[in-house]
Amino acid sequence: MSDVIERVDRSVWVKGRPEQTAMGMEDGPLAGQRLAVKDLFDIEGEITGAGNPDWAAAQRPASRTAPGVQALLEAGAALVGKTQTDEFAYSLNGANVHYGTPINPAAPDRLPGGSSSGSAIAVARGEAEIGLGTDTGGSIRIPASYNGLWGLRPSHGAISCEGLLPLAPCFDTVGWLCRDHSTLSGVADVLLPEARTAAPGGVMTLLVPEALASEAGRFHKALGARQDLLVQALSDQWLTHLGRTFRVLQGRDIWRAHGEWLTREQPRLAPDIEARFQWCATLTERDEQAALRARTEIIEALRTFSDDGAQLLALPTAPGASPLLSLTGRPLEAYRERLMGMTALAGLWGAPQLSMPLLKDEREGGGRAPWGLSLLGAPGQDRHLVTRARTYRA
């Protein structure tokens, strides 16, 4: 990387070639926009390290650049470098035992969020305008929420995952983080297909987890007091069911993608990451079939909430501000389970979700740290989300 990047910490940036800082067209729609790319995407001539040194040591340099990255470069974005990720993107914390945990600029005593942690922090610190990442179970939406950024997880399949090291191919998506809506929209113009569905109506349904019922008024205010809203409560039991369903389907897909290599190579892994992989290995075909049946029922419920796609949905991106760095062990894992009940909505539906930096956590213990509020659309409504979000300002 350039001398500037060499001076910043390796918890955010992965070393690359100095000449990469100059890549990008001079007159494209993204000209002048610096691009940070998560170390799951292939860049020609570079190793794709996936946040794990044992994986990185076994790889050869990529022979070509991932199409999603290439499209941004051809639109004028200038590649600053590759950014760190939680190991194999299998965490929402933003921590990496091998390369360190980057500091959350908005809340230094709290987790930065992952797994697109490096891209998020690069954008939050002003070292890039565009942070390209991935979102399988929340890895764009959660760091966006925790760092006060805009972050879009697109519909499944809307953007090619070619040249991307998968976590769980059935759920993987290519997403991005920005400090402002204008930049996010510019990237959408480059990467997203044209809208093929009618724009949703003006009424939205606000999904409110039972544990956050007291915050419903704040959510409504952030969306605009004149916004016509229906309110749908989500019980803790149902959200737990969503999270479990998603994790089983994700886990089976992860083991299909990585189980053979993990079993053969026995790489060094963080204890929490290793425990998740070991759990994946225990899942059965019967578990998967039961989860697939549950997924069908969940999607039907989401279609009902959205009037079969005629309305957008809104919901808090996370249960609140990012957890404190001091939260570890079982309490942190319990928080992860709550969190995944909320992020599973988009994943199970294959739907787009856009996290907007509209809230601060004013509750006791929240520290007025950033807290995202999301728009969620039916599959294929990506551009409609981006357009509707233009009316909101952080």
QUIJO-V289152 format. One record per residue. N is the residue number from 1. RES is the residue in one letter. PSI is psi as a letter, one per 30 degrees, with the letter a starting at -180 (* if undefined). NEAR is the number of other C-alpha atoms within 10 Angstrom. Layout:
((N:RES:PSI:NEAR) (N:RES:PSI:NEAR))
This chain:
((1:M:l:18) (2:S:l:16) (3:D:e:8) (4:V:e:9) (5:I:e:19) (6:E:f:14) (7:R:f:9) (8:V:l:11) (9:D:l:14) (10:R:f:18) (11:S:f:23) (12:V:e:26) (13:W:k:27) (14:V:k:24) (15:K:k:16) (16:G:a:20) (17:R:k:13) (18:P:e:14) (19:E:f:11) (20:Q:f:16) (21:T:f:17) (22:A:g:14) (23:M:k:16) (24:G:k:24) (25:M:l:17) (26:E:f:16) (27:D:g:12) (28:G:l:14) (29:P:f:17) (30:L:g:25) (31:A:k:17) (32:G:f:15) (33:Q:k:20) (34:R:k:25) (35:L:k:29) (36:A:k:32) (37:V:k:29) (38:K:k:32) (39:D:h:31) (40:L:f:26) (41:F:k:30) (42:D:k:27) (43:I:k:25) (44:E:k:13) (45:G:f:14) (46:E:l:20) (47:I:k:23) (48:T:j:26) (49:G:f:28) (50:A:g:24) (51:G:g:27) (52:N:k:23) (53:P:e:15) (54:D:e:15) (55:W:e:19) (56:A:e:14) (57:A:f:11) (58:A:f:10) (59:Q:l:12) (60:R:l:12) (61:P:k:14) (62:A:k:16) (63:S:f:13) (64:R:l:13) (65:T:k:18) (66:A:k:19) (67:P:e:19) (68:G:e:21) (69:V:e:23) (70:Q:e:17) (71:A:e:16) (72:L:e:25) (73:L:e:22) (74:E:f:19) (75:A:g:23) (76:G:f:22) (77:A:k:29) (78:A:j:26) (79:L:j:23) (80:V:e:28) (81:G:l:26) (82:K:k:30) (83:T:l:31) (84:Q:l:36) (85:T:l:35) (86:D:l:30) (87:E:k:25) (88:F:g:21) (89:A:g:30) (90:Y:h:23) (91:S:l:24) (92:L:g:26) (93:N:e:24) (94:G:g:31) (95:A:k:26) (96:N:j:23) (97:V:f:15) (98:H:e:16) (99:Y:f:20) (100:G:l:15) (101:T:j:24) (102:P:l:24) (103:I:k:21) (104:N:j:23) (105:P:f:16) (106:A:f:17) (107:A:i:20) (108:P:f:13) (109:D:g:15) (110:R:l:22) (111:L:k:26) (112:P:f:33) (113:G:k:31) (114:G:a:33) (115:S:f:34) (116:S:h:38) (117:S:e:38) (118:G:e:35) (119:S:e:35) (120:A:e:43) (121:I:e:33) (122:A:e:27) (123:V:e:24) (124:A:e:24) (125:R:f:15) (126:G:g:12) (127:E:f:18) (128:A:l:24) (129:E:f:26) (130:I:k:31) (131:G:j:31) (132:L:k:29) (133:G:a:31) (134:T:l:34) (135:D:j:27) (136:T:e:28) (137:G:g:33) (138:G:g:29) (139:S:f:33) (140:I:e:35) (141:R:e:35) (142:I:e:33) (143:P:f:34) (144:A:e:36) (145:S:e:31) (146:Y:f:30) (147:N:g:30) (148:G:h:29) (149:L:l:29) (150:W:k:30) (151:G:k:33) (152:L:k:31) (153:R:j:31) (154:P:l:32) (155:S:k:26) (156:H:k:25) (157:G:f:17) (158:A:e:19) (159:I:k:16) (160:S:k:15) (161:C:g:19) (162:E:k:13) (163:G:g:19) (164:L:k:25) (165:L:k:20) (166:P:l:23) (167:L:d:25) (168:A:j:22) (169:P:e:18) (170:C:f:18) (171:F:f:23) (172:D:k:26) (173:T:l:30) (174:V:k:26) (175:G:a:27) (176:W:l:29) (177:L:k:34) (178:C:l:27) (179:R:f:25) (180:D:l:19) (181:H:e:22) (182:S:e:13) (183:T:e:17) (184:L:e:20) (185:S:e:19) (186:G:e:14) (187:V:e:23) (188:A:e:19) (189:D:f:16) (190:V:e:15) (191:L:f:21) (192:L:k:17) (193:P:l:13) (194:E:k:13) (195:A:k:12) (196:R:g:10) (197:T:l:15) (198:A:k:10) (199:A:k:17) (200:P:l:19) (201:G:l:10) (202:G:f:12) (203:V:k:15) (204:M:l:23) (205:T:k:20) (206:L:j:26) (207:L:k:22) (208:V:j:21) (209:P:k:22) (210:E:e:16) (211:A:f:12) (212:L:g:14) (213:A:e:12) (214:S:f:11) (215:E:g:15) (216:A:e:19) (217:G:e:11) (218:R:e:14) (219:F:e:22) (220:H:e:18) (221:K:e:13) (222:A:e:17) (223:L:f:23) (224:G:k:13) (225:A:f:12) (226:R:g:8) (227:Q:k:13) (228:D:j:13) (229:L:k:18) (230:L:l:13) (231:V:k:15) (232:Q:j:15) (233:A:k:14) (234:L:j:16) (235:S:l:13) (236:D:e:14) (237:Q:e:10) (238:W:e:14) (239:L:e:22) (240:T:e:18) (241:H:e:18) (242:L:e:25) (243:G:e:23) (244:R:e:18) (245:T:e:24) (246:F:e:25) (247:R:e:21) (248:V:e:21) (249:L:e:23) (250:Q:e:24) (251:G:e:23) (252:R:e:22) (253:D:e:20) (254:I:e:23) (255:W:e:21) (256:R:e:15) (257:A:e:16) (258:H:f:15) (259:G:e:16) (260:E:e:10) (261:W:e:12) (262:L:e:16) (263:T:e:11) (264:R:e:8) (265:E:f:11) (266:Q:h:10) (267:P:l:14) (268:R:k:15) (269:L:l:19) (270:A:k:15) (271:P:e:9) (272:D:e:13) (273:I:e:18) (274:E:e:17) (275:A:e:12) (276:R:e:14) (277:F:e:18) (278:Q:e:16) (279:W:e:14) (280:C:e:21) (281:A:f:16) (282:T:f:11) (283:L:k:15) (284:T:l:11) (285:E:e:9) (286:R:e:9) (287:D:e:14) (288:E:e:19) (289:Q:e:13) (290:A:e:13) (291:A:e:20) (292:L:e:17) (293:R:e:11) (294:A:e:17) (295:R:e:20) (296:T:e:12) (297:E:e:12) (298:I:e:19) (299:I:e:17) (300:E:e:13) (301:A:e:13) (302:L:e:19) (303:R:e:17) (304:T:e:13) (305:F:e:21) (306:S:g:21) (307:D:h:16) (308:D:h:13) (309:G:f:21) (310:A:f:20) (311:Q:k:21) (312:L:l:25) (313:L:l:26) (314:A:k:25) (315:L:l:22) (316:P:k:26) (317:T:e:27) (318:A:l:24) (319:P:f:20) (320:G:a:23) (321:A:l:27) (322:S:k:26) (323:P:k:22) (324:L:k:17) (325:L:f:15) (326:S:f:10) (327:L:j:13) (328:T:l:12) (329:G:b:9) (330:R:e:9) (331:P:e:10) (332:L:e:16) (333:E:e:13) (334:A:e:11) (335:Y:e:14) (336:R:e:18) (337:E:e:17) (338:R:e:18) (339:L:e:22) (340:M:f:23) (341:G:e:25) (342:M:e:25) (343:T:f:24) (344:A:f:23) (345:L:e:23) (346:A:e:25) (347:G:e:27) (348:L:e:25) (349:W:f:21) (350:G:h:24) (351:A:l:21) (352:P:k:28) (353:Q:k:32) (354:L:j:27) (355:S:k:30) (356:M:k:28) (357:P:i:25) (358:L:f:22) (359:L:l:22) (360:K:k:20) (361:D:j:18) (362:E:f:16) (363:R:l:12) (364:E:k:7) (365:G:f:12) (366:G:f:16) (367:G:g:16) (368:R:h:15) (369:A:l:22) (370:P:k:24) (371:W:j:30) (372:G:k:31) (373:L:k:25) (374:S:l:28) (375:L:k:24) (376:L:k:28) (377:G:l:30) (378:A:l:28) (379:P:k:19) (380:G:f:23) (381:Q:g:24) (382:D:e:27) (383:R:e:22) (384:H:e:19) (385:L:e:24) (386:V:e:22) (387:T:e:12) (388:R:e:14) (389:A:f:19) (390:R:f:12) (391:T:f:10) (392:Y:k:13) (393:R:k:12) (394:A:*:14))
